[in-house]
């Protein structure tokens, strides 16, 4: 397996830092912390460059908040200057790992995404009798730091780059505590091992794909799972052979034990595709694709909030238009023509 060195110069190159700052500010240019950083952009980037080159760089304190949709979870936001560093690192090392990912891993990859994943899932579902659909229990909070560092070292040998990778991983804030035991553990093992990555980080998104990359190859190459798809920690294996899928589930959990991960006991199920399967906000049926009722309710609540915010001058028309166009584009991937007509024909935005 090829390992890559001599990456540090590219990561700390001033042009790469400028490109990283441009990417980090997308959609956030007018936030106070971004405006403050950009006011002295060259000086701030020069300072970051010096800190990285002299190894005195340390991540700042995370800002945490809780979201309840689509499910309750903690989101961690890194300081803006740290997000610039994440982008600078990602620009250089992501292409290295991208070469190793399977074609049917769709999350956080340029040119892939939810809609392409939905089409592939639908293709597999409509050409198979059964599906084993699984979810990993508390994925981001249970990613093991020691295992992750080992996996990163399989492709990266540049000592300086590994220092930065370790610094970012070690700088992760405390995540939700999850106690799971694996073969060979004693009573305190889950408490001694550092685990968990902040969901909001670009680096965490890459690390999450790296962490399960070996698992993807195991399913495709060892289990011979031709119809397999993964989006973050939600994955599905399709087949006409129900017994094959039942055996695959046992083999999958055995492999995940090595990563100190558990399949979700409720969300991991084997069933006939004719019953319909939920994936990325849609319900895929043999003859149509519907929006899940839960997602539709959330969307209606968001539209109501936008109407209120617009009426009070908290949102501009351009923001409202962009948000609605994005949601319509998402809906178009299902059989939703009548639904869209019903929702938008009576939708009115007006100022107080």
C-alpha positions as CSV (number, residue, x, y, z in Angstrom):
1,X,0.0,0.0,0.0
2,X,1.5,3.3,-1.0
3,X,2.0,5.9,1.7
4,X,2.4,9.6,1.0
5,X,5.1,11.9,2.4
6,X,6.4,15.4,1.7
7,X,2.9,17.0,2.1
8,X,3.7,19.6,4.7
9,X,5.0,22.3,2.3
10,X,1.7,22.0,0.2
11,X,-0.4,22.3,3.4
12,X,1.3,25.3,4.8
13,X,1.8,27.0,1.4
14,X,0.4,30.5,1.6
15,X,-1.6,30.0,-1.6
16,X,-3.2,26.9,-0.1
17,X,-4.1,28.9,3.1
18,X,-5.8,31.6,1.0
19,X,-7.8,28.9,-0.9
20,X,-8.7,27.4,2.4
21,X,-9.9,30.7,3.8
22,X,-12.1,31.2,0.7
23,X,-13.7,27.8,1.1
24,X,-14.2,28.2,4.9
25,X,-16.1,31.4,4.5
26,X,-18.6,30.2,1.9
27,X,-22.1,31.1,3.1
28,X,-20.6,32.8,6.2
29,X,-18.9,35.9,4.8
30,X,-20.9,38.4,6.8
31,X,-20.6,36.7,10.2
32,X,-18.7,38.8,12.7
33,X,-15.9,36.3,13.3
34,X,-15.3,35.9,9.6
35,X,-15.4,39.7,8.9
36,X,-12.9,40.2,11.7
37,X,-10.6,37.5,10.4
38,X,-10.8,38.9,6.8
39,X,-10.2,42.5,7.9
40,X,-6.5,41.5,8.4
41,X,-6.6,38.4,6.2
42,X,-3.0,38.3,5.1
43,X,-1.7,38.9,8.7
44,X,-4.0,36.3,10.1
45,X,-2.9,33.7,7.5
46,X,0.7,34.6,8.0
47,X,0.3,34.0,11.7
48,X,-1.4,30.7,11.1
49,X,1.4,29.7,8.7
50,X,4.0,30.5,11.4
51,X,2.1,28.6,14.1
52,X,1.9,25.5,11.9
53,X,5.5,25.6,10.7
54,X,6.8,26.0,14.2
55,X,4.4,23.4,15.7
56,X,2.9,25.8,18.2
57,X,-0.6,25.8,16.6
58,X,-3.3,24.5,18.9
59,X,-7.1,24.3,18.2
60,X,-9.3,26.8,20.0
61,X,-12.4,26.1,22.1
62,X,-15.5,24.7,20.4
63,X,-18.9,26.3,20.6
64,X,-21.5,23.6,21.1
65,X,-25.2,23.6,20.6
66,X,-28.0,21.0,20.3
67,X,-30.2,20.3,17.4
68,X,-33.3,18.1,17.6
69,X,-34.1,17.6,13.9
70,X,-33.9,15.1,12.4
71,X,-32.8,13.6,15.7
72,X,-31.4,15.0,18.9
73,X,-27.6,15.5,18.7
74,X,-24.8,17.8,19.7
75,X,-23.1,19.9,17.1
76,X,-19.7,21.4,17.7
77,X,-18.5,24.5,15.9
78,X,-14.7,25.2,15.8
79,X,-13.3,28.7,15.8
80,X,-13.1,30.2,12.3
81,X,-9.3,30.1,12.1
82,X,-9.4,26.4,13.0
83,X,-11.8,25.8,10.1
84,X,-9.3,27.5,7.8
85,X,-6.7,25.0,9.0
86,X,-9.2,22.1,8.4
87,X,-9.7,23.2,4.8
88,X,-6.0,23.7,4.2
89,X,-5.4,20.1,5.4
90,X,-8.4,18.7,3.5
91,X,-7.3,20.3,0.3
92,X,-4.1,18.2,0.3
93,X,-5.0,14.9,1.9
94,X,-8.6,14.4,0.7
95,X,-7.5,13.5,-2.8
96,X,-5.2,10.8,-1.4
97,X,-8.0,9.1,0.5
98,X,-10.5,9.7,-2.3
99,X,-8.6,7.3,-4.5
100,X,-9.2,4.5,-1.9
101,X,-13.0,5.0,-1.5
102,X,-15.5,2.7,-3.1
103,X,-17.8,4.1,-5.8
104,X,-20.9,3.6,-3.7
105,X,-19.8,5.7,-0.7
106,X,-21.7,9.0,-1.1
107,X,-21.3,11.3,1.9
108,X,-19.1,14.3,1.9
109,X,-17.5,13.7,-1.5
110,X,-17.3,16.1,-4.4
111,X,-19.7,15.0,-7.2
112,X,-21.5,12.5,-5.1
113,X,-24.1,13.6,-2.4
114,X,-27.6,12.7,-1.4
115,X,-29.4,12.8,-4.7
116,X,-26.9,10.5,-6.5
117,X,-27.1,8.2,-3.5
118,X,-30.9,8.2,-3.6
119,X,-30.8,7.2,-7.3
120,X,-28.4,4.3,-6.6
121,X,-30.4,3.1,-3.6
122,X,-33.6,3.1,-5.7
123,X,-31.8,1.2,-8.5
124,X,-30.7,-1.5,-6.0
125,X,-34.0,-1.6,-4.2
126,X,-36.0,-2.2,-7.4
127,X,-33.7,-4.9,-8.6
128,X,-33.6,-6.9,-5.4
129,X,-36.0,-8.9,-3.2
130,X,-34.4,-8.1,0.1
131,X,-32.4,-5.4,1.8
132,X,-30.2,-5.4,5.0
133,X,-30.4,-1.8,6.1
134,X,-28.2,-0.8,9.0
135,X,-27.2,2.2,11.1
136,X,-24.2,2.4,13.4
137,X,-25.1,3.2,17.0
138,X,-23.8,6.7,18.0
139,X,-21.2,6.8,15.2
140,X,-19.4,10.1,15.7
141,X,-19.3,9.9,19.5
142,X,-17.8,6.4,19.3
143,X,-15.0,6.8,16.7
144,X,-11.9,5.6,18.5
145,X,-9.0,8.0,18.4
146,X,-6.2,5.4,18.5
147,X,-7.8,3.3,15.7
148,X,-8.4,6.4,13.6
149,X,-4.8,7.5,13.9
150,X,-3.7,4.0,12.9
151,X,-5.9,4.1,9.8
152,X,-4.6,7.5,8.8
153,X,-1.0,6.3,9.0
154,X,-1.8,3.6,6.4
155,X,-1.8,6.3,3.8
156,X,0.2,9.2,5.3
157,X,3.8,9.0,6.4
158,X,4.7,12.7,6.4
159,X,5.6,13.3,10.1
160,X,4.5,17.0,10.0
161,X,1.2,16.2,8.5
162,X,0.6,13.4,11.1
163,X,1.4,15.9,13.8
164,X,-1.4,18.2,12.5
165,X,-3.8,15.3,12.2
166,X,-3.1,14.2,15.7
167,X,-3.4,17.7,17.0
168,X,-6.9,18.1,15.4
169,X,-8.0,14.7,16.7
170,X,-6.6,15.3,20.2
171,X,-8.2,18.7,20.2
172,X,-11.7,17.2,19.8
173,X,-14.1,18.3,22.5
174,X,-15.9,15.9,24.8
175,X,-18.7,14.2,23.0
176,X,-21.7,12.2,24.3
177,X,-20.6,9.4,26.6
178,X,-21.4,6.0,25.2
179,X,-20.4,2.8,27.1
180,X,-20.0,-0.2,25.0
181,X,-17.8,-3.3,25.7
182,X,-15.9,-5.5,23.3
183,X,-13.9,-8.7,23.6
184,X,-10.9,-8.3,25.9
185,X,-12.2,-5.1,27.6
186,X,-12.1,-4.7,31.4
187,X,-14.6,-2.6,33.3
188,X,-12.8,0.7,32.7
189,X,-11.7,0.2,29.1
190,X,-14.5,2.3,27.5
191,X,-13.6,5.2,29.9
192,X,-9.9,5.1,29.3
193,X,-10.0,5.2,25.5
194,X,-10.5,8.6,23.9
195,X,-13.4,8.6,21.5
196,X,-15.6,11.0,19.6
197,X,-15.3,13.5,16.8
198,X,-17.1,16.9,16.5
199,X,-19.8,16.5,13.8
200,X,-19.5,20.0,12.5
201,X,-15.8,19.8,11.4
202,X,-14.8,19.3,7.7
203,X,-12.0,17.1,9.0
204,X,-14.4,14.9,11.0
205,X,-16.4,14.3,7.8
206,X,-13.2,13.0,6.0
207,X,-12.2,11.0,9.1
208,X,-15.6,9.4,9.2
209,X,-15.2,8.1,5.7
210,X,-11.7,6.9,6.3
211,X,-12.8,5.1,9.5
212,X,-15.3,2.9,7.6
213,X,-13.4,2.6,4.3
214,X,-11.9,-0.7,5.2
215,X,-15.4,-1.9,6.2
216,X,-16.7,-0.9,2.8
217,X,-14.0,-2.9,1.0
218,X,-14.7,-5.9,3.4
219,X,-18.4,-5.9,2.3
220,X,-17.7,-5.5,-1.4
221,X,-14.6,-7.8,-1.7
222,X,-14.9,-10.4,1.1
223,X,-18.6,-10.7,1.5
224,X,-19.1,-10.2,-2.3
225,X,-21.8,-7.7,-1.7
226,X,-22.3,-6.3,-5.2
227,X,-25.3,-4.1,-4.3
228,X,-23.9,-2.2,-1.3
229,X,-24.2,1.6,-0.6
230,X,-23.2,3.8,2.4
231,X,-24.0,7.3,3.3
232,X,-22.0,8.3,6.5
233,X,-23.1,5.6,9.0
234,X,-26.3,4.6,7.1
235,X,-25.6,1.6,4.8
236,X,-27.5,-1.0,3.0
237,X,-26.8,-4.4,1.3
238,X,-29.3,-5.8,-1.2
239,X,-29.7,-9.3,-2.5
240,X,-32.3,-11.8,-3.6
241,X,-30.9,-14.3,-1.1
242,X,-32.3,-13.6,2.4
243,X,-29.9,-16.1,4.1
244,X,-26.9,-14.4,2.5
245,X,-28.0,-11.1,4.1
246,X,-28.6,-12.7,7.5
247,X,-25.1,-14.2,7.5
248,X,-23.7,-10.9,6.2
249,X,-25.1,-9.1,9.2
250,X,-23.2,-11.3,11.6
251,X,-20.0,-10.9,9.6
252,X,-20.5,-7.1,9.5
253,X,-20.8,-6.9,13.3
254,X,-17.7,-9.0,13.7
255,X,-15.7,-6.6,11.5
256,X,-17.2,-3.5,13.3
257,X,-16.1,-5.0,16.6
258,X,-12.5,-4.4,15.4
259,X,-13.4,-0.7,15.0
260,X,-15.2,-0.7,18.4
261,X,-18.5,0.1,16.7
262,X,-22.0,-1.4,17.2
263,X,-24.8,-1.8,14.8
264,X,-27.9,0.0,16.0
265,X,-30.2,-2.7,17.5
266,X,-33.4,-1.1,16.2
267,X,-32.4,0.6,13.0
268,X,-30.5,-2.4,11.6
269,X,-33.1,-4.6,9.9
270,X,-33.5,-7.2,7.2
271,X,-36.8,-7.0,5.2
272,X,-38.4,-7.3,1.8
273,X,-37.9,-4.3,-0.5
274,X,-41.5,-4.5,-1.6
275,X,-42.4,-3.1,1.9
276,X,-40.6,0.1,1.1
277,X,-37.3,1.5,2.7
278,X,-36.5,4.8,4.2
279,X,-33.4,6.6,2.9
280,X,-32.2,10.2,3.1
281,X,-35.6,11.6,3.8
282,X,-37.5,9.6,1.2
283,X,-39.5,6.3,1.3
284,X,-38.5,4.2,-1.7
285,X,-41.4,1.9,-2.8
286,X,-41.5,-0.5,-5.8
287,X,-43.5,2.0,-7.9
288,X,-42.9,5.4,-6.5
289,X,-40.7,7.6,-4.2
290,X,-42.5,9.5,-1.5
291,X,-41.3,12.1,1.0
292,X,-41.3,10.7,4.5
293,X,-44.1,12.2,6.6
294,X,-41.6,13.2,9.4
295,X,-39.5,15.2,6.9
296,X,-42.5,16.8,5.4
297,X,-43.6,18.0,8.8
298,X,-40.2,19.5,9.5
299,X,-40.2,21.2,6.1
300,X,-43.6,22.8,6.7
301,X,-42.4,24.1,10.1
302,X,-39.3,25.6,8.4
303,X,-41.5,27.3,5.8
304,X,-43.7,28.7,8.6
305,X,-40.6,30.1,10.4
306,X,-39.3,31.6,7.1
307,X,-42.7,33.4,6.6
308,X,-42.5,34.8,10.1
309,X,-38.8,35.9,9.8
310,X,-39.5,37.5,6.4
311,X,-42.5,39.4,7.6
312,X,-40.4,40.8,10.5
313,X,-37.5,41.7,8.2
314,X,-35.2,39.1,9.6
315,X,-34.8,37.4,6.2
316,X,-34.3,38.9,2.7
317,X,-36.3,37.8,-0.3
318,X,-33.1,36.4,-1.9
319,X,-32.5,34.1,1.1
320,X,-36.1,32.9,1.1
321,X,-35.9,32.2,-2.7
322,X,-32.6,30.3,-2.4
323,X,-33.9,28.2,0.5
324,X,-37.2,27.3,-1.3
325,X,-35.4,26.5,-4.6
326,X,-33.1,24.2,-2.7
327,X,-36.0,22.4,-1.1
328,X,-37.9,22.1,-4.4
329,X,-34.8,20.7,-6.1
330,X,-34.7,18.1,-3.3
331,X,-38.4,17.2,-3.6
332,X,-38.0,16.8,-7.4
333,X,-36.1,13.6,-6.8
334,X,-39.3,12.0,-5.5
335,X,-42.8,11.6,-7.1
336,X,-43.9,14.9,-5.6
337,X,-45.6,17.0,-8.3
338,X,-49.0,17.1,-6.6
339,X,-47.3,17.6,-3.2
340,X,-45.3,20.6,-4.5
341,X,-48.5,22.1,-6.0
342,X,-50.4,21.7,-2.8
343,X,-47.6,23.3,-0.7
344,X,-46.6,26.2,-2.8
345,X,-49.9,27.3,-4.4
346,X,-50.9,28.9,-1.2
347,X,-47.5,30.0,0.1
348,X,-47.4,33.8,0.6
349,X,-44.5,35.9,1.9
350,X,-45.3,39.5,2.9
351,X,-43.9,42.2,5.1
352,X,-45.6,43.5,8.2
